[in-house]
């Protein structure tokens, strides 16, 4: 007798069937359609389909919703390049709206729990969100409405995601597991693709480099590309990889060494120096926050990974680009990028400091020395003005302060890693626009997870100490949703 597969079970055995069928159908149809040259339809189908799948997951499968949202951030730029390669260059990049549409559903969480969380630790998130909304109102009056609205998504979605994570602190262990799984596979997949990108230079990546005129990303040929993997440029990829590599230090699985190998190699091939420095900041913050036993385990892990990565990085195909970029860290006199940033700050900082009301969201900074994503400080002052910057930074600063109030005995290793990663990303604010887009999602995502872990662990400590629940969970509905 042959036992058949259950009709409700998806072909790969993934559960829940409905959720995974929707996810696989979205990505499968999009990728196949891209190779078939159906770009005209896919440029609308993928963002709208992403929103539809995200809506299903948000209401019915909240744990999968978070993982799906992260993967849309990781893969959407690569999908855009596939579509453009087969169907022609699209200057607008509509496909890149997909991750914002997925994250947009967290606004529902904000609307639902805004009154409750105002007095339960959520005030800093609310301050930052209100600062962004203020800048949007200014932007609607002074800048094109479409640019202001896209900028609103870039600034507001990171804060909304962090608030969503914080509200669901009662499910911190499950969310922690979700983060660890996503970033493990993210490091493995994007790291492996990054190495292939450097060695082979796939046609769609070459096509994108040529049409985008991104001369700072290298040349469109094998061994000439500054690796950006499935993301949109080397800096966001470097920051994503930096976060993933820090989380790998806590990871235990058979695939750890392959993931670390391709992860660190592609991280170095990105030549993203600010992300390299961010990794050092994270390590310096992370190691002292651990218990002595965990510190020793971490040092051993770093040593073992170094033994695997250093020989690879010293091989001829990789050594030149990595060595040149490392040398530039100590020799800034002939560094074109460094000197351009210094020149840009000298020319613009005086104007930035006089921005009382700000120019609003959608404002485009025009400079021959600095790009729009080269400075979070300038972007914040010119867009939000002091009237928006003070509450925005005040909210973020309060959250960071609360995270670093906790001792090593209170935090778990993931919580220590989350706050170290958040600090490492924020430390790059003078070199990258770390408050919006994928940078902002990473920064605020780890702030939100750190705050969720803080709330959960303090709650558990109080229960253990007193033998009773010191304060109720935010809302029983929040917990019941995640227990489905």
BASE-150729 format. One record per residue (C-alpha): x, y, z. Coordinates in steps of 0.25 Angstrom, whole numbers, plus 5000, padded with zeros to 4 digits. Example, Ala and Ser with C-alpha at 12.3 -4.5 7.8 and 13.67 -1.06 7.14 Angstrom:
# residues 2
504949825031 505549965029 
# end
This chain:
# residues 484
500050005000 500650144996 500450255006 500150384999 500550525004 499450595011 498650685001 498850805011 500350785012 501250875003 502150794993 503450835002 502750795015 502750935020 501650975030 500751045031 500351005016 499551135013 500651225017 501751155010 500951134998 500751284997 502151315000 502751214990 501751254979 502051404980 503551384979 503451274969 502551344959 503351474960 504651404957 504151314946 503351434940 504651524941 505451424933 504251414923 504351564921 502951604927 503551724934 502451814931 501451734939 502451694950 502851834954 501451844959 501151704963 502351684972 502151804981 500651784982 500751634983 501751654995 500751745002 499651635000 500551525005 501051615017 499551645020 499251495021 500451465030 500251585039 498851545043 498951395042 500451355044 501151465051 502451395053 502551365038 502251515036 503551565042 504351465034 503651495021 503851645023 505351625026 505451545013 504751645005 505851745009 506951645006 506451604992 505651714986 506851794980 507351664973 505951634968 505951774962 507251754955 506751624949 505451694944 506251814938 507251714931 506151644924 505151754922 505951884921 506451984931 505452054940 505952184946 504852184956 505152054963 503752024966 504051884971 504851944982 503551984989 503251834992 503951835006 503351965010 501951905007 502251785015 502751865027 501551965025 500651865033 501351905046 500652035045 499451955049 500151915062 500552055065 499052105063 498551995072 499552005083 499952145083 499052185095 499452065103 500952075101 500952225103 501152195118 501852065117 503152095111 502752135097 502852285098 504252285091 503752215079 502552315079 503452435080 504252385068 503052355060 502452485062 503752555058 503652485045 502252515043 502552665046 503652665035 502652595025 501652715027 502752815024 503152735012 501752735006 501752885007 503152905001 503552784993 502852694982 501752604989 502252474983 503752494988 503252535001 502352415002 503452314998 504352385008 503252365019 503352215016 504852215017 504852285030 503652235037 503652085034 504852065043 504252125055 502952055053 503651915052 504351945065 503051985072 502451855066 503551775072 503551845085 502051825087 502151675085 503151665096 502451545102 502851465090 504351505091 504851355091 504151325078 504551455071 505951435075 505951305069 505351365056 506451465056 507551365058 506951275047 506751395037 508151455039 508851315038 508251285025 508351425021 509851425023 510051285016 509151325004 509651465002 511151435006 511151314995 510551404985 511451514988 512651424985 512051384972 511751524969 513251564970 513751444963 512751434952 512051574951 510651524946 510051594934 508851654942 509851714952 510751774941 509451824934 509051894947 510451954949 510552014935 509152074935 509252134949 510652194947 511052154961 512552164958 512852154973 512352014973 513551964964 513551924949 512551824943 513451714941 513951594948 514951634960 514551774958 513251784966 513151834980 512251734986 510751774989 510151634987 508651634987 508551774993 508651904985 510051954989 511251914997 510951995009 509551945012 510151805009 511351825018 510451875030 509451755028 510651655028 511251725040 510051695048 509951555043 511351525046 511251575060 509951485062 510751365057 511651375069 510451325077 510051225067 510251075068 509950985055 510650895045 510651005035 511351115044 512751105038 512251105023 511351225026 512451295034 513451275023 512651325011 512051435020 513451495025 514051485011 512851555004 512851655016 514351685012 514051684997 512951794999 514151895003 513151965012 514052025022 513052085031 512351945033 513751885036 513951995047 512451965051 512851825053 514051865062 513051955070 512051835072 513151745077 513751845087 512351865092 511851715091 513051645098 513051715111 511551705113 511651555113 511951465125 513351415126 513051275121 512351325109 513451425107 514451315105 513551235096 513451365088 514951385087 515051235082 513951255072 514651375066 516051305066 515451185058 514751275048 515951355046 516751225043 515751205032 515551345026 516951395026 517551295017 516451315007 516551465008 518051455005 517851374992 518151454979 516751474974 516351544987 517651594993 517751724984 516451794987 516451755002 517851795004 517751924997 516451965005 517151925018 518352015015 517352135012 516952125027 518352175031 518652265019 517552365017 518352465010 518152404997 516752355000 515852414990 514552374998 515052425011 515552555005 514152574998 513452555011 514352655019 514052755008 512552725008 512452745023 513252875022 512352935012 511052885017 511152875033 510953025035 509653025027 509152895034 509352955048 508453075044 507252985040 506153015050 504952965044 505652875033 505352855018 504452745021 504452595015 504752585001 505752695001 506952654992 508352704997 509152754985 510652744987 511852704978 512552644990 511452564998 510352474992 508952474999 509352345006 510652395011 510252455024 509152435034 509552555042 509352645030 508152575025 507452585038 507752735040 507352775026 506052695026 505552695040 506252825045 506552845059 505052845062 504952695057 506352655061 506252675076 505052585078 505552485068 506952475074 506352485088 505452365086 506552285080 507552325091 506552285102 506452145096 507952135094 508152185109 507152085114 507851965106 509151995112 508652015126 508551865128 509651775133 510251645127 509451565137 508151625133 508351615117 508351485109 509451475099 508551515088 508151635095 509551675097 509851655082 508551735078 508951855086 510451845081 509951835067 509051955069 510152035074 511151995063 510052045053 509852175060 511352195061 511352215045 510352325045 511452425040 511852325029 510452275024 509052315025 508752205036 507352255040 506552225027 506352105017 507051975020 508052045029 506952095038 506251965038 507451895043 507752005053 506352015058 506051865057 507151825067 506751945076 505351885076 505851745079 506751795089 505651865096 504751745095 505751655101 505951755112 504551765116 504351605115 505651575123 505251685134 503851625134 504451485136 505451525147 504251595155 503451465154 504651385159 504851485170 503451505175 502751385171 501651455164 501451545151 501851685154 501151755143 500151695132 500651675118 500251795108 499051725103 498651575104 498251585089 499751615085 500151485092 498951395086 499251445072 500751395073 500251265079 499451215067 
# end
